[in-house]
């Protein structure tokens, strides 16, 4: 069945989250978090974060670099580790690998390496592990994610353009939600920081775009409501999404991606690399 690996990982999240280690804490130091793709979005939920290439181009001033890599072999994340002179920790799905060899501490956050290339459980477990390293009590996350999985999913639609906006604590979730939609359902999805959306970007949005605005709290929530009102004025189908925690907040978008891929008859597990053109593209950039 198409998407069976992704679906299995999505619904395994309560069980996997219950196994995230909670017995280590980061030292009192200047910490920078580094990753690429989904791992970068996870890194952003923890604090000061850099995309791996940026960390290679301009190694940050910090005492500790926490690297996030689901398989522990991400090439640019490895280069970032090699170019950083301070202490290094790794949050990953496996204790083996070239990045792990460079790190003082290796936190294995999943009980297995996720098989779908459209990463879901490895993302939420990485976020939970990063929060646990900072001292957050993550004990309630498995139950909360189970509740989200049991809730009514968002309906799919025939929209070809999708938009997710968020700010503050929700900005990483907006980026990750869009990545799932793009790589899992092959739709043109775009992430916008809430305030940036309201400064010119609306000119390229109309009623053909399906929109989600992550609400957040405080001033971010006020601006989110304003953004939702602006999108509704353009005729968009808009959902204002109440948010609580980056682990729980992403799960509905994972479900949406699964359901959208199924409705469109595409397989999210290979993120289109079962098509020769997209595999050639992946091979081309991996050689650079």
Buried (B, 14 or more C-beta within 10 A) or exposed (E): EBBEBBBBBBBBBBEBBBBBBBEEEBEEEEBBBBBBBBBBBBBBBBEEBBBBBBBBEEBBEBEBBBBBBBBBBBBBBBBBBEBBEBBBBBBBBBEEBBBBEBBEBBBBBBBEEBEBBBBBBBBBBBBBBBBBBEEBEBEEBBEBBBEBBEEEBBEBEEBEBBBBBBBBBBBBBBBBBBBBBBBBBBBEBBBBBBBEBBEEBBEEBEEEBBBBBBBBBEEBBEBBBBBBEBBEEBEBBBBBBEBEBBBBBBBBBBBBBBBBBBEEEBBBBBBBBEEEEBEEEEEEEEEE
